[in-house]
């Protein structure tokens, strides 16, 4: 074990000892050492939750409250706390905000959130990827369970809200993302019938229809349903590039008894982006500005289309066994089948480009990978009082099994290359140059299981102090990498509320994480150890934070340090990149966020992330010491403003800006992508027509100044796009 880890564990122990001293002080000052039975029952109801088929509070997270949410779903094993009193940095994106952003993909959410740096759009590989606290995140969660097949199948259409937790989550979710966790909370049946119909355009000629219907089935409201359906097709804001998508989901709640709730869920999603093109550069050729390559045009081929087919289903159970004991369990199964088809362009020194096409013929879909994911949890929550301390003890297990199978015929990815193509405009071919090569049968590419056994205690010490403390025994079994590793990862948080509107906290957490696997290529160059599976990585985090509710605004601030094992591509020989695991990443930083109504007419959503990410403790590659990890910006500054016109209350004006600082595209920090600022504008109008249901008209202009920028090292960012829609809800 590393020496500095002993220091961190010592810090955690010190927190516990300090808490014990505070508890003794609180005992002397307590007005009463025991609570009445009525108070205990009320507290248990608050902590264990009320089991009914109901819609959430209509005000929580609505546009009328500036999208501010006070409630939050369970955070791993913990549940029962309001957002302000959770000792972690969490942003909540409500259903109203998702709708008003016209977020047909997670990209729009990540663009405006001040703690997320979008580095890969969903259309690139159906894996929307962000940096959070400087670490890459693509796998997301659904209702607290991993199961989107490494990002594939992520949907916003059926999300009641999106909860973005930044920082470690080892105790909370097991061997998970170090930088943070994105949890999509599903829409559930409502206590009254509701129908929402939307017709819209996501940009260019990409039109869609979305229906959302729900309500009770029987007169007593014991059985409820929620159905979402979406179809989308047409060219995007980029000429000759289209997205075809269909999505269907169903959620059903059954109050089997007064104390037992059974939830069912199933969804089917198909997603087909086409004409994708990735850029690289011949030796000695400098990267041009993004505007040189005309971001309004696709530099791929229209008949080159990837396809993703994802099926998901599962169930959740909640049982109030007694007044103070709740049992909850969930399970989710998902499967994605995908076939990739793309274009790689290489800019040449003579101002031409070379294009290699990896394609399948229209109507002849290659299945090159199958990904299956099965995950679930089972928890018992026990509420009890010991003297002046109120406990909510949680114990249980989280489990996940993930499997990937890939094509056995590696030659199927061999492309056809065309040279001497002009940069004046993209060269387009009428048809694929040849029929696709059979990728062959699928073979096991990666298979692993993870298990997280937890024991935690949420302790209330009077009205102002509380502690969340827990231990997790985590096990990673990588069957292809042929290793099985276990560790105990602790967490402890001390929460202090000096005032009713102000919460402060200090937290410590450790995590064990599954190691990466070497890709076939790095920037178009074959990797010498392709397919090698790395061992698990350890990490730890210290965080100090504060949350304040001032009027209608929620302000949050957090200071943090994360220390994590480093994985990178060793470019000592640029012609022979090698995936390596060596040294540490130490990321120190600060986050500030604001959301809510600053005045009756003015809504603010935004914040600032400042990072100091460095590579440390290099042994085999000392030239990396002190370097910044790839594609990590050290500054994010974002603000979205909505203003309701007093003289015309049905009209809301929208404006926003998002600044992303420069970042390096290589581990040695020799090439830097320039910073960029995107500006958005829009409007929303509520149209009333007598006795008919009101119609909400929305208009959003994203990247209104048509800024050209590199989204990452090989993909150009989206140009200006105009999204508009009409929605009726009744």
Secondary structure, DSSP 4 states (H G I P E B T S, - for coil): --HHHHHHHHHHHHHHHHHHHHHHHHHHH-S-SS--HHHHHHHHHHHH------PPPSSTT-GGGTT-------BTTB-S--GGGSSSEEEEEEHHHHHHTT-SSTHHHHHH-TT-EEEE-HHHHS--EEEETTEEE---EETTEE-SSTTTT--STTEEEEEEEES--HHHHSS--SSEEEEEEEP---SS-EEEEEEEE-STT-EEEEEEEEEESSTTS-EEEEEEEEEEESB-SSBT-BEEEEEEEEEEEEE-SSSEEEEEEEEEEEEEEB--EEEEE-TTPPPPPGGGG-TTB--S-TT-B-EEEEEEEEEEEEEE-SSSEEEEEEEEEEEEEEE--EEEEEE-TTSEEEEEEE---TT-----EEEEEEEEEEEEEEEEEETTEEEEEEEEEEEEEEEEEEES-GGGG--EEEEEEESSS----SS-SSPPPP--SEEEEEEEEEEEEEEEEEEEETTTEEEEEEEEEEEEEETTTTEEEEEEEEEEEEEEEEETTEEEEEEEEEEEE---B--SEETTEE-TTTTPBPPPEEEEEEEEEEEEEETEEEEEEEEEEEEEEEEEEE-SSTTS-EEEEEEEEEEEEEEEEEEEESSSSEEEEEEEEEEEEEEE--SS-GGGTTPPPTT--SEEEEEEEEEE-TTSTTEEEEEEEEEE--EESSTT---EEPPEEEEEEEEEEEEEETTEEEEEEEEEEETTT----BSSSS-BPP--EEEEEEEEE-
